[in-house]
Amino acid sequence: MTLEQVVNLFKEKPYLMKKGRGELGRRLNINPNLVPKAKELARKKVRPPKILLFDLETAPMKAYVFSLWKQNIAWDHTLSQWYILAWSAKWLYSSETYSAHLTSEEAKNEDDSRILRSLWDLIDEADIVVTHNGNRADIPWMNTRFILNGLKPPTPYFSVDTCEVARKYFSFSSNKLDALAEYFGIPHKLDTDFELWKRCTEGDEEALEYMSEYNVKDTQILEEVYLKLRPWIKGHPNCGNFVDSEVPICSICGSTDLVRIPGQYYYTSVGKYSLYRCPKCGAVSRGRKNLRSNSVSTVSVGK
């Protein structure tokens, strides 16, 4: 058993912590020297970051136009503003997907206030939010509807945008979520066309239900795409900051079950650090200790 497995066992069965290192070593078939450290870690309050994946579907604007080509629409030519038709969200690894969509009456009145309050609660609870093209779209859209509906700013969170990740680290033919899903062998989105959005704005209940299903499917695809891309994200929020531990921690997923990469090191201008591979997510992290001095570093791999 690894140190992480022993710690988890102690948390599940705290009565084992009353037993001595010798007895536990024989009973669990582990090195008895692991027992004191495992007990220490099991007593600490460890909370991994809460990672929320979410997606929005918005209604189109309506406006008067004089042509179909290269139009700059004046503000006073608009008939109605965009608003949120549906949202879906899920906590990473959770089997449950949360969602909300407008009723027929709410859609006709362009009133998204009810569904925004429940979304706000989830965003306020999250440490990290994951979206696809969310830094340009979903997050500004969400914030706009929050402030227009009188909601306060949620507590701070880190943002991971899988579309930006795909652009930065790869050269896919397309960075659309559905295209990435196809490249990775993940089932595609549901079929839609503009008629669906039109029917939703008219309060068609069947269309609104389908829009919600489409939205939920997007969030589930997003989770799989995110997990596929995650080991490559050098700028990923450091999950190790959320875990109180003295053993090496994967900065990408927070696991302590790391494997030393023999003969491989990470070098800086003044230091040399061991490299570790995370069996859980596949990411590479560097150790904390500078092998060329007695100094300690907490910087993860990345530039």
C-alpha positions, 0 to 999 in steps of 0.5 A, spaced: 500 500 500 502 507 498 502 512 503 496 515 500 492 509 500 494 508 508 491 515 509 485 514 506 484 507 510 485 511 516 480 516 514 475 510 513 477 506 519 479 511 524 479 505 529 485 503 526 489 509 528 489 506 535 494 500 533 501 501 534 506 501 528 508 494 528 501 491 528 499 495 523 505 494 519 504 486 519 496 487 518 496 491 512 503 488 509 506 495 509 513 498 512 511 500 519 515 507 518 509 509 514 505 509 519 506 515 523 506 519 517 500 516 515 497 518 522 499 525 522 496 526 515 489 522 516 488 527 522 489 533 518 483 537 515 484 536 507 479 539 502 481 538 495 479 544 491 472 544 488 472 544 481 465 546 477 464 545 470 459 549 467 455 551 460 450 556 458 445 557 452 443 564 451 437 567 447 439 571 440 438 578 440 432 581 436 433 587 432 431 592 426 436 591 420 437 594 413 441 589 410 443 582 411 451 583 410 456 587 414 451 590 419 453 595 425 446 594 429 445 601 433 443 600 440 436 603 439 435 598 433 435 592 438 428 590 440 430 585 445 437 583 449 440 576 449 438 572 456 440 565 459 435 560 456 439 554 460 445 552 464 448 546 466 453 544 471 457 538 475 462 537 480 468 534 477 467 526 478 460 527 480 455 522 477 450 528 478 449 534 473 445 540 475 441 544 470 435 549 470 432 552 464 426 557 463 419 556 463 415 557 457 412 564 461 419 566 463 422 565 456 416 569 453 418 575 458 425 574 457 426 573 465 432 569 467 432 571 474 430 564 477 435 560 474 441 565 475 440 564 483 441 557 483 447 558 478 450 563 483 450 558 489 454 553 485 459 558 482 460 561 489 462 554 492 467 553 487 474 553 487 476 552 480 471 553 474 472 549 467 468 552 461 469 551 453 471 558 451 468 561 457 473 566 458 470 570 452 463 568 453 460 564 458 463 567 464 462 574 461 455 572 459 454 570 466 457 576 470 452 580 465 446 577 467 448 576 475 449 584 475 443 586 471 439 581 476 441 584 482 446 579 484 453 580 488 459 578 485 461 570 487 467 569 491 473 568 487 475 562 483 480 560 478 478 559 471 480 554 466 478 554 459 479 548 455 478 552 448 484 556 450 488 550 452 487 547 446 489 553 442 495 554 446 498 547 447 496 544 440 494 545 433 487 541 432 484 542 426 478 545 430 478 547 437 470 547 438 468 542 443 464 537 439 471 537 434 475 535 440 470 530 443 471 527 436 478 527 436 478 524 443 473 518 441 468 522 446 460 521 444 458 528 440 453 533 442 446 533 440 443 535 434 441 543 433 439 548 429 437 555 429 430 553 429 431 550 436 433 557 439 427 561 435 422 556 438 425 557 445 424 564 445 417 563 443 416 559 449 415 552 446 416 547 452 418 542 448 424 546 445 426 548 452 426 541 454 431 539 449 435 545 449 436 543 457 438 536 454 443 539 449 446 543 455 447 537 459 450 533 454 455 539 453 457 539 460 458 532 460 462 532 454 466 538 457 468 534 463 471 528 459 475 533 454 478 537 460 480 530 463 484 529 457 487 536 456 488 537 464 495 533 464 498 538 459 496 545 462 502 548 465 498 554 468 493 549 471 491 552 478 495 549 483 491 543 487 496 542 491 495 549 495 488 546 497 491 540 500 495 540 507 501 535 506 508 534 507 509 529 501 509 531 494 503 533 491 501 533 484 499 540 482 494 538 477 490 533 480 492 534 488 494 526 488 499 524 493 500 518 490 506 520 485 512 516 482 519 518 482 521 519 475 528 515 475 534 519 472 530 525 470 530 532 473 528 539 472 533 545 472 532 552 473 538 557 473 540 556 480 537 549 482 535 542 480 529 538 482 526 531 482 521 530 477 514 526 479 509 522 474 502 522 477 499 515 476 492 518 477 492 524 471 499 523 468 501 530 469 509 531 471 510 535 477 517 537 480 519 536 487 519 541 492 527 541 495 532 544 491 537 538 490 543 543 489 542 547 496 538 546 502 532 551 500 525 549 498 521 551 492 514 550 492 513 552 484 510 546 480 513 545 473 511 550 468 514 557 465 
